[in-house]
């Protein structure tokens, strides 16, 4: 079962304030200022957990089959050795939005999948034969092109043999064309059908398909999918994840299967969430989605931070949910692996980058200026501070 909770009151209050300011303000008849871009996103996403003893511990990132947990000394734990992922709904912000289209979760049976595999083997053999025929056709066409000039020569000694060979090529190509037509008909008769379309078996697995794209390239990401299923009047929740790489502006199709469901189950509800290096990315399927300006997104994070740490003293930190695109699109974290001190004011604004006698690449220095920071708190009050930041920490390696 999932670990669900109500949204924290501070988050609801801050959302209300932001939306009142951005959506309910009276329009001006004349406004010479250029409207701020609303390229950031407020939405309801999923916070993931695993159970450790009696406690649910926050998952910061999933890598392979392991989860990095939130602790004083973050470590990766094999998910196979846990009871699985738990989750709750929570309000988040993101600087990036991706698109998940044509999402479907269709039940099918594993026996049907085995039948499908047998059909796939036949199809693969036929495709191999077709490829060989196509290669032979290309060779004949190439040879015909080579001897076409000789076949039209005025010299009989040259033209005669060339014409004879050309006639042989034409005969072979005609026979090959007939064979390819027969092969096409055979392949058409063995085309794959949709899983679940026939067989008469009780479904015990899911076929997941969707198309995904992102204007901002995502070098590595994963989708977390929660499923509510029913069988014999009983409802249960389960979840799983799938790693993806190189998601970009061009939509790509993703398809995979998941087994282990009770035979004869029905899908009651499905939800899909996208993460990159542990930070959730807003999608067109995100619930309660609003577009924000950068200042509104930053204000939301700061209000949430203050609300969650009332009367506490905590250091400043980077807001990784608003990470610049260059971090999301890079797989090699070593190029950003520099520990740098920065001075921040009480609002988290960057005041100064301290060199401390180290050579910092311009790309890293530029990246630091693009980061968003949450200010330090002293007894719950925002204060100026000095923070040591390493951009490679975003990858949670």
Secondary structure, DSSP 8 states (H G I E B T S, - for coil): --------HHHHHHHHHHHHHHHSS---S---S------EEEEEEEEEEEEETTEEEEEEEEETTEEEE-STT-EEEEGGGSS--EEEEEEEEES-EEEEEEEEEEEE-HHHHHHHHHHHHHHHHHHHHHHHHHHHHHHHHHHHHHHHHHHT-S-HHHHHHHHHHHHHHHHHHHHHHHHHHHHHHHHHHT----TTSSS-----EEEEEEEEEESS-EEEEEEEEEEEEEETTEEEEEEEEEEEEEE-SS-EEEEEEEE---TT-EEEEEEEEEEETTEEEEETT-EEEEEE-HHHHHHHHHHHHHHHTTT--B--EE-GGG--HHHHT---GGGG--EEEEEE-TT--EEEEE-TT----HHHHHHHHH--EE-EEETTEEE-EEEEEEGGGGG--
